[in-house]
């Protein structure tokens, strides 16, 4: 588990660290406001990752310290929000994204965490577009699309 992090069920607390695929970009996420990690099964995440879903964790952008050269890309999300994606300028691995509808927050790509295997993903959004061969474990909390407000995010995913 990341240095100083304590895991209780699906909660990850403490300082987290991670990097891009090639290691040119490193970050630390100090303990602060963050939501529990979740899996997104929307078509955009499937196309962007070349996989069946992606893992995210919403956090306060002011809690992130990042080093290395980043580049950015932009797109409109299925929810209607405009997203700016930040990733490594060298290997193009995505690190986080900022949604214009969630001021002060960003979405971390959980696979970039140094110890991403410590995460216990319990929440799944956009299951309406989930690949049919993906099975979710008993007790998984699901939503056909996604929460539409900050309060709905907190109620659905919960604070880490």
C-alpha positions in Angstrom: 0.0 0.0 0.0 1.1 3.6 -0.6 3.4 5.1 2.0 1.2 6.0 5.0 -2.0 4.8 3.5 -4.5 2.8 5.6 -7.1 0.7 3.9 -10.4 -0.2 5.6 -12.6 -2.1 3.2 -12.6 0.1 0.1 -11.4 3.2 1.9 -7.9 4.4 1.1 -6.6 7.0 3.5 -3.2 8.7 4.0 -0.8 10.0 1.4 -0.9 8.2 -2.0 1.7 8.3 -4.7 1.9 7.2 -8.3 3.4 7.7 -11.7 2.9 7.4 -15.4 3.9 4.4 -17.4 7.4 5.6 -18.1 8.0 7.2 -14.8 8.6 10.7 -16.2 5.6 12.1 -14.3 5.3 11.4 -10.5 2.7 12.6 -8.1 1.7 12.5 -4.5 -1.8 13.0 -3.2 -1.8 14.2 0.4 -4.7 13.2 2.6 -7.6 15.5 2.1 -11.0 15.5 0.6 -11.5 12.5 -1.7 -14.2 10.1 -2.6 -13.9 6.3 -2.7 -12.7 4.8 -5.9 -15.2 3.6 -8.6 -15.3 1.9 -12.0 -16.8 3.7 -15.0 -18.2 1.6 -17.7 -19.2 4.4 -20.1 -18.5 4.1 -23.8 -16.0 7.0 -23.7 -13.9 5.3 -21.0 -14.0 2.0 -23.0 -12.8 3.8 -26.1 -10.2 5.9 -24.3 -8.7 3.0 -22.5 -9.2 0.2 -25.0 -10.7 -1.8 -22.2 -14.1 -2.6 -20.6 -13.9 0.1 -17.9 -11.7 2.5 -16.1 -11.0 3.1 -12.4 -11.2 6.6 -10.9 -11.2 8.5 -7.6 -12.4 12.0 -7.2 -10.1 14.3 -5.1 -9.5 17.9 -4.3 -7.0 19.1 -7.0 -5.3 21.3 -4.4 -4.1 18.1 -2.6 -2.0 16.9 -5.5 1.7 17.6 -6.0 2.9 16.6 -9.4 6.3 16.7 -11.2 7.2 16.1 -14.8 6.0 17.4 -18.1 2.3 17.1 -18.7 0.2 17.6 -21.8 -3.5 18.0 -22.0 -6.4 16.9 -24.2 -10.1 17.9 -24.1 -13.4 16.2 -24.8 -17.1 16.3 -23.9 -18.3 13.5 -21.6 -21.5 11.5 -21.9 -22.9 13.4 -18.9 -22.5 16.7 -20.9 -19.5 17.9 -18.9 -16.4 19.2 -20.6 -13.2 17.4 -19.4 -9.6 18.3 -19.7 -7.3 15.2 -19.4 -3.7 15.6 -18.1 -1.1 13.0 -18.8 2.5 12.4 -19.4 3.9 14.3 -22.4 6.3 11.4 -23.1 4.4 8.1 -22.8 0.8 9.7 -23.0 -0.4 7.8 -19.9 -3.4 9.7 -18.4 -2.9 10.8 -14.8 -6.0 12.8 -14.0 -8.9 14.8 -15.5 -10.7 18.0 -14.5 -14.4 18.3 -15.3 -15.6 21.9 -15.7 -18.8 20.9 -13.8 -16.8 19.9 -10.6 -15.0 23.0 -9.5 -11.9 22.3 -7.4 -12.1 18.5 -8.0 -10.2 16.2 -10.3 -10.5 12.5 -11.2 -7.4 10.4 -10.7 -6.8 7.4 -13.0 -6.4 4.8 -10.2 -4.2 2.5 -12.3 -1.4 5.1 -11.9 -1.2 4.6 -8.2 1.9 2.8 -7.0 -0.1 0.2 -5.3 -3.4 0.2 -7.3 -4.0 -3.5 -6.5 -4.8 -2.4 -2.9 -8.0 -0.8 -4.1 -11.3 -2.5 -3.5 -13.7 -1.1 -6.1 -17.3 -1.4 -4.8 -19.0 1.3 -6.9 -19.8 1.1 -10.7 -21.3 3.9 -12.8 -22.6 3.8 -16.4 -23.5 0.1 -16.0 -26.1 0.7 -18.8 -23.1 0.5 -21.2 -21.2 -2.2 -19.2 -19.8 -5.0 -21.4 -22.1 -8.0 -21.0 -19.3 -10.4 -20.1 -18.2 -8.2 -17.1 -19.6 -9.7 -13.9 -19.9 -7.5 -10.8 -19.5 -9.0 -7.4 -22.4 -9.5 -5.0 -23.1 -6.3 -3.1 -21.6 -3.9 -5.8 -23.3 -0.6 -5.8 -24.3 0.4 -9.3 -25.8 3.3 -11.2 -27.2 3.1 -14.8 -25.5 6.4 -15.6 -23.7 8.6 -13.1 -24.4 11.0 -10.3 -25.3 14.5 -11.6 -24.3 16.7 -8.7 -21.6 16.9 -6.1 -24.1 15.8 -3.4 -25.1 12.8 -5.5 -21.5 11.8 -5.9 -20.9 11.9 -2.2 -24.1 10.0 -1.5 -23.4 7.3 -4.1 -19.7 6.8 -3.8 -19.0 8.1 -0.3 -16.1 9.9 1.2 -12.9 7.9 1.6 
